[in-house]
Amino acid sequence: MMPSRPPHHRRTLRRLPAAFAATAAGVLVVGLAVTPAQARGGARAPLGTVAGTVGDARYVPGPCPRTADPAPALEGARCGTLTVPEDRSLRRAKGRRITLGVAILPALTSRPAPDPTVWFAGGPGDDAVSEAQLAVDGGLNRDRDVILMSQRGTYSADPALLCPNIDEFNARAVGLVYGAPSTGALHVQATKACRAQLLNLTRDLGAYNGTESATDYADLRLALGLKQWNVFGISYGTDLALMYMRDHPQGIRSVGIDGVLPPSLASGALTWKAAREGFDGLFTACARQPACARRYPHLSATFDGLVRRLEAHPLTTTVTVPGQPAPVKVVLDGGVLVNWLTSATHVAAGVPRSIDELAHGNPQRIAEQWAGGKLSPQAIGRVAHGLSYGVFCSEWTPFETENDVIQGGRRVFPSYPTSVLANAPQLAFLHADCRAWNIPAASPSVRAVTRSSIPTLVMSGGFDAQTAASNGPYVARTLSRSTVVTVPYTAHVTYAGSPCAQRIADSFFDHPTAPNTGCLAGVQPPQFEIAP
């Protein structure tokens, strides 16, 4: 599933629009001695239809979790919940418990492989169960069951730490100067309001992070009675997958990661690098297409000049947005342009024309896309900002200064003003927000490099401006049985928009050490729009 306009959520590294009761018999799972779920007479019961316990975690079959939008892919799914401690520290192990929604999509074949695939959603803060359609559309359940579990705090979990007030602020902010101190003050005010709301749902915001989520998945495998499974993570889900295979390697047959975010590098500076690589990929593709090169020469220089010019002199316009009762005021400045293009690589064919029109005084295409995404109903109340901040503020910002963000941006965009570079793409005012969030820093070990011999597929997109394609070879250095793939002309999360990426992933899970990547040779560039 690929969006028809740039993804809209500010606070996450991957934003796809939402696409996307059995009789329980108890099984005790102790440590790693997993008792397979058995039906009467000795036959194995369908995965997810039998309850199981491991330590303080318990899986119970039940109704399918709620999703933000209709989810046809869940028809026929086997569902339930995993209940886990909110805080696993020894001192509080018997404390509050939280519930995570689980949905298992049956394989399309009558004889599925014994090792299912578990899906790690992006964000941080996206809901895995709501991405069921994306997994099905890509054929991930062709011959394996696919397991979707909400990460703690996300839409189909309880509690769900959503904070729609932040989404509503982001919608209003299309009429504000993006990087202005006054906008930042309002942003932090929205973050503080979110924090106050969530403290009515949990007293431990620091328990919502990658380390705890990785342990949740380790518990799920054991509670389901699985000897081994495969892992497929997208965007932030790759950070979680790398953390999971580092900290809980037992029972993992293979790992696929798409849109790679290494835990050891995750930072604002890294997102600047990703923007540079994604922008250059798109601009180079235009320059190599004769009609695009003739009509839109020097596209990179034109865009950089617009960033500088509009940062100094923001442009205000109005646009019509479907569902809005009146024209919407939009302010375009340098920061908006960078963030627009970071997502607009998903609709690459129209990007050169949009930049050219703006350069000639017509901002409508860019303004409509920017406002349309922020004001879309799918932009409100889907994202778990409580998990987003839990990850960012414990695992990212404690290990990077605000000056590091600026210097990281300056290395790759040396002509951009400091006011633009201070806010990494999609992470505006993050350090100020994290000071307001006020949770403890994670241990430095959370950023340790993942070293593993588990077969791993490392996929990136040549137009990915959200997680750099160069992150793939970086993580592969310490993954001794990895296959690195860059899908040309494809934006963030190749599996969502590239049939070739889907075929490679399917081949990998069938043959983890020798996937068929032959389709890459046939991937064609977009036909860029040429204005009259």
ZAMARGU-4260 file (C-alpha; in steps of 0.2 Angstrom, whole numbers, plus 5000, padded with zeros to 4 digits):
<rodrens>
0) 5000/5000/5000 | 5008/5017/4995 | 5000/5033/4999 | 4993/5044/4986 | 5001/5059/4994
5) 5016/5061/5006 | 5014/5053/5023 | 5007/5065/5035 | 5013/5062/5053 | 5027/5072/5060
10) 5033/5062/5074 | 5037/5045/5066 | 5050/5038/5054 | 5037/5028/5045 | 5019/5034/5042
15) 5008/5024/5031 | 4990/5028/5031 | 4979/5015/5039 | 4975/5001/5027 | 4976/4991/5037
20) 4935/4917/5098 | 4942/4901/5102 | 4940/4889/5116 | 4956/4892/5127 | 4965/4878/5135
25) 4979/4882/5147 | 4997/4877/5143 | 5011/4882/5155 | 5027/4888/5147 | 5042/4888/5158
30) 5059/4896/5153 | 5064/4890/5136 | 5055/4873/5138 | 5041/4877/5126 | 5026/4865/5126
35) 5018/4865/5108 | 4999/4869/5108 | 4990/4853/5105 | 4973/4849/5100 | 4963/4834/5106
40) 4970/4818/5099 | 4987/4825/5098 | 4986/4835/5082 | 4993/4853/5083 | 4980/4866/5086
45) 4980/4881/5074 | 4992/4894/5080 | 4984/4907/5092 | 4969/4896/5098 | 4977/4889/5114
50) 4982/4900/5129 | 5000/4900/5135 | 5010/4907/5149 | 5028/4911/5151 | 5035/4919/5167
55) 5024/4934/5170 | 5017/4935/5152 | 5001/4926/5147 | 4993/4924/5129 | 4974/4921/5129
60) 4964/4919/5113 | 4949/4931/5110 | 4941/4943/5099 | 4952/4953/5086 | 4959/4969/5092
65) 4951/4986/5087 | 4959/4995/5072 | 4957/5013/5067 | 4950/5009/5050 | 4941/4994/5043
70) 4953/4979/5041 | 4947/4966/5028 | 4963/4957/5030 | 4958/4952/5048 | 4943/4942/5042
75) 4947/4924/5046 | 4961/4930/5058 | 4965/4921/5074 | 4966/4933/5088 | 4969/4936/5106
80) 4979/4946/5119 | 4996/4945/5127 | 4996/4952/5145 | 5013/4957/5151 | 5021/4968/5166
85) 5021/4986/5162 | 5038/4987/5171 | 5049/4971/5171 | 5061/4977/5184 | 5064/4965/5198
90) 5057/4978/5211 | 5041/4980/5202 | 5038/4964/5193 | 5022/4960/5202 | 5015/4978/5198
95) 5003/4984/5184 | 5000/4974/5169 | 4996/4980/5151 | 4988/4971/5137 | 4994/4969/5119
100) 4982/4965/5104 | 4987/4950/5094 | 4981/4945/5077 | 4987/4930/5067 | 4984/4930/5048
105) 4982/4912/5042 | 4994/4906/5028 | 4985/4905/5011 | 4991/4887/5008 | 4983/4872/5017
110) 5001/4866/5023 | 5009/4881/5030 | 5028/4882/5035 | 5030/4878/5053 | 5039/4894/5056
115) 5027/4910/5055 | 5033/4927/5052 | 5030/4941/5065 | 5028/4959/5059 | 5036/4974/5068
120) 5028/4990/5064 | 5036/5007/5062 | 5034/5024/5070 | 5039/5022/5084 | 5020/5023/5088
125) 5012/5014/5073 | 5000/5000/5076 | 5005/4983/5069 | 4987/4976/5069 | 4981/4990/5058
130) 4995/4986/5045 | 4987/4969/5042 | 4982/4974/5024 | 5000/4979/5020 | 5006/4962/5025
135) 4993/4953/5015 | 4994/4964/5000 | 5013/4960/4999 | 5009/4941/5000 | 5019/4939/5016
140) 5006/4926/5022 | 5007/4916/5006 | 5014/4900/5014 | 5017/4906/5032 | 5005/4912/5046
145) 5009/4931/5049 | 5008/4937/5067 | 5004/4955/5071 | 5005/4961/5089 | 5003/4979/5095
150) 5018/4987/5102 | 5015/4993/5120 | 5005/5009/5120 | 4999/5008/5102 | 4982/5009/5095
155) 4976/4991/5098 | 4985/4990/5115 | 4978/4994/5133 | 4982/5007/5138 | 4983/5016/5121
160) 4995/5031/5123 | 4988/5041/5108 | 4987/5060/5112 | 4977/5066/5097 | 4979/5084/5104
165) 4997/5083/5096 | 4990/5078/5079 | 4977/5092/5080 | 4991/5104/5084 | 5001/5098/5069
170) 4986/5101/5058 | 4984/5119/5065 | 5003/5122/5063 | 5002/5122/5044 | 4997/5140/5046
175) 5013/5144/5057 | 5031/5147/5053 | 5038/5129/5055 | 5054/5132/5064 | 5049/5149/5073
180) 5052/5149/5092 | 5034/5153/5095 | 5029/5138/5085 | 5041/5128/5096 | 5034/5135/5112
185) 5016/5129/5106 | 5023/5112/5101 | 5031/5109/5119 | 5014/5115/5126 | 5005/5101/5116
190) 5018/5089/5122 | 5015/5094/5140 | 4997/5092/5138 | 4999/5075/5131 | 5010/5070/5145
195) 4997/5076/5158 | 4983/5066/5149 | 4993/5050/5148 | 4998/5051/5167 | 4979/5047/5169
200) 4982/5030/5160 | 5000/5026/5167 | 5011/5032/5180 | 5027/5025/5171 | 5029/5033/5154
205) 5047/5027/5155 | 5041/5009/5153 | 5036/5012/5135 | 5052/5009/5125 | 5061/4998/5113
210) 5069/4987/5126 | 5052/4982/5134 | 5044/4980/5117 | 5058/4968/5112 | 5055/4958/5128
215) 5036/4958/5124 | 5039/4949/5107 | 5051/4937/5116 | 5037/4932/5128 | 5024/4931/5114
220) 5034/4918/5104 | 5036/4907/5120 | 5018/4910/5125 | 5012/4904/5108 | 5022/4888/5110
225) 5033/4892/5095 | 5050/4884/5093 | 5056/4897/5080 | 5049/4911/5069 | 5054/4924/5057
230) 5054/4943/5060 | 5050/4956/5047 | 5052/4974/5053 | 5049/4990/5043 | 5056/5008/5047
235) 5057/5010/5066 | 5052/4991/5066 | 5070/4988/5060 | 5077/4997/5075 | 5066/4986/5086
240) 5071/4970/5076 | 5090/4973/5077 | 5087/4976/5096 | 5077/4960/5097 | 5089/4949/5088
245) 5103/4957/5098 | 5095/4954/5115 | 5084/4939/5112 | 5092/4929/5098 | 5084/4912/5103
250) 5071/4905/5092 | 5074/4917/5077 | 5075/4908/5060 | 5078/4924/5050 | 5075/4943/5050
255) 5070/4954/5036 | 5072/4973/5039 | 5066/4986/5027 | 5070/5005/5029 | 5084/5002/5040
260) 5087/5012/5057 | 5102/5006/5067 | 5099/5007/5086 | 5118/5012/5087 | 5115/5027/5076
265) 5097/5033/5078 | 5097/5052/5080 | 5092/5068/5072 | 5109/5069/5063 | 5105/5052/5055
270) 5089/5059/5048 | 5098/5073/5039 | 5109/5060/5031 | 5094/5051/5025 | 5086/5066/5018
275) 5102/5070/5008 | 5103/5053/5001 | 5085/5052/4996 | 5084/5069/4988 | 5100/5065/4978
280) 5093/5049/4972 | 5077/5058/4965 | 5087/5072/4958 | 5099/5061/4949 | 5085/5050/4942
285) 5077/5066/4935 | 5094/5072/4928 | 5096/5055/4919 | 5079/5056/4911 | 5082/5067/4895
290) 5064/5075/4896 | 5065/5079/4915 | 5083/5086/4913 | 5078/5098/4899 | 5063/5104/4908
295) 5069/5105/4925 | 5088/5108/4925 | 5098/5110/4940 | 5084/5103/4951 | 5095/5101/4967
300) 5101/5119/4966 | 5084/5125/4963 | 5077/5116/4978 | 5091/5122/4990 | 5089/5140/4984
305) 5070/5139/4988 | 5074/5132/5005 | 5086/5147/5009 | 5074/5160/5001 | 5058/5154/5009
310) 5067/5152/5026 | 5071/5170/5025 | 5054/5176/5018 | 5040/5163/5021 | 5026/5162/5009
315) 5008/5162/5014 | 4994/5155/5003 | 4977/5146/5005 | 4972/5129/4998 | 4956/5119/4998
320) 4957/5103/5008 | 4944/5089/5006 | 4933/5089/5022 | 4938/5106/5028 | 4923/5119/5028
325) 4934/5134/5022 | 4951/5137/5013 | 4966/5132/5024 | 4980/5145/5027 | 4997/5137/5023
330) 5014/5144/5027 | 5029/5138/5017 | 5046/5141/5024 | 5063/5131/5022 | 5059/5119/5036
335) 5042/5115/5027 | 5050/5112/5011 | 5063/5099/5018 | 5049/5090/5027 | 5038/5090/5012
340) 5051/5082/5001 | 5057/5070/5014 | 5039/5062/5012 | 5036/5067/4994 | 5049/5055/4987
345) 5034/5042/4989 | 5026/5052/4975 | 5042/5055/4965 | 5035/5057/4948 | 5027/5074/4952
350) 5041/5081/4963 | 5051/5090/4949 | 5036/5099/4943 | 5030/5104/4960 | 5048/5112/4964
355) 5048/5121/4947 | 5031/5128/4950 | 5036/5134/4967 | 5051/5142/4960 | 5040/5151/4947
360) 5028/5158/4960 | 5015/5144/4961 | 5015/5136/4978 | 4998/5127/4976 | 5004/5109/4973
365) 5016/5108/4988 | 5004/5118/4999 | 4990/5106/4995 | 5000/5091/4998 | 5007/5098/5015
370) 4991/5103/5022 | 4981/5088/5015 | 4992/5076/5024 | 4991/5085/5040 | 4973/5088/5040
375) 4968/5070/5034 | 4957/5061/5046 | 4970/5047/5045 | 4982/5059/5053 | 4972/5061/5069
380) 4972/5049/5084 | 4982/5034/5076 | 4999/5037/5082 | 5005/5032/5100 | 5014/5048/5105
385) 5017/5040/5122 | 5028/5026/5114 | 5036/5039/5102 | 5042/5050/5116 | 5046/5034/5126
390) 5059/5029/5113 | 5065/5046/5107 | 5067/5053/5124 | 5076/5038/5132 | 5085/5030/5118
395) 5089/5045/5106 | 5091/5062/5113 | 5101/5057/5129 | 5115/5052/5117 | 5115/5067/5105
400) 5116/5086/5108 | 5106/5099/5099 | 5122/5105/5092 | 5125/5087/5085 | 5109/5089/5075
405) 5114/5105/5068 | 5132/5099/5063 | 5125/5083/5056 | 5113/5093/5045 | 5127/5105/5040
410) 5138/5091/5034 | 5126/5086/5021 | 5117/5103/5018 | 5130/5116/5021 | 5120/5130/5013
415) 5105/5128/5024 | 5102/5141/5037 | 5104/5136/5055 | 5086/5139/5059 | 5082/5125/5046
420) 5096/5113/5052 | 5091/5115/5071 | 5075/5104/5067 | 5080/5087/5059 | 5067/5081/5047
425) 5051/5075/5055 | 5059/5078/5072 | 5055/5096/5075 | 5058/5103/5093 | 5062/5085/5099
430) 5075/5090/5112 | 5063/5103/5120 | 5049/5090/5119 | 5060/5077/5128 | 5064/5089/5142
435) 5046/5091/5145 | 5043/5072/5144 | 5055/5070/5158 | 5059/5051/5158 | 5076/5043/5162
440) 5089/5039/5149 | 5091/5021/5144 | 5107/5012/5148 | 5120/5016/5134 | 5119/4997/5130
445) 5103/5001/5121 | 5114/5008/5107 | 5125/4993/5106 | 5129/4987/5088 | 5119/4971/5084
450) 5131/4956/5080 | 5123/4941/5073 | 5124/4926/5062 | 5105/4925/5060 | 5101/4926/5041
455) 5096/4944/5038 | 5088/4953/5023 | 5093/4971/5023 | 5082/4981/5011 | 5083/5000/5007
460) 5075/5011/4994 | 5085/5022/4982 | 5073/5036/4985 | 5072/5034/5004 | 5073/5051/5012
465) 5068/5045/5030 | 5081/5031/5033 | 5097/5032/5023 | 5100/5018/5011 | 5118/5018/5017
470) 5112/5012/5034 | 5110/4995/5025 | 5128/4991/5022 | 5132/4999/5039 | 5122/4986/5049
475) 5127/4972/5037 | 5145/4974/5043 | 5141/4964/5059 | 5128/4953/5052 | 5138/4938/5045
480) 5124/4930/5035 | 5116/4945/5028 | 5110/4950/5010 | 5110/4969/5007 | 5097/4975/4994
485) 5094/4993/4988 | 5078/4994/4977 | 5081/5008/4964 | 5068/5022/4963 | 5059/5017/4978
490) 5055/5027/4994 | 5054/5023/5012 | 5049/5005/5016 | 5051/4996/4999 | 5039/4982/5003
495) 5024/4995/5003 | 5026/5000/4985 | 5038/4988/4975 | 5032/4972/4969 | 5051/4967/4967
500) 5054/4970/4985 | 5039/4959/4989 | 5046/4945/4978 | 5063/4947/4986 | 5056/4946/5004
505) 5045/4931/4999 | 5060/4922/4992 | 5071/4926/5007 | 5059/4919/5020 | 5059/4903/5009
510) 5078/4903/5007 | 5086/4914/5020 | 5104/4912/5014 | 5100/4914/4995 | 5085/4925/4991
515) 5082/4928/4973 | 5085/4946/4969 | 5085/4945/4950 | 5070/4957/4948 | 5081/4972/4953
520) 5088/4973/4935 | 5070/4976/4929 | 5065/4990/4941 | 5062/5006/4930 | 5063/5024/4935
525) 5046/5034/4937 | 5041/5044/4922 | 5042/5062/4929 | 5028/5074/4925 | 5033/5086/4912
530) 5023/5103/4913 | 5018/5111/4897
</rodrens>
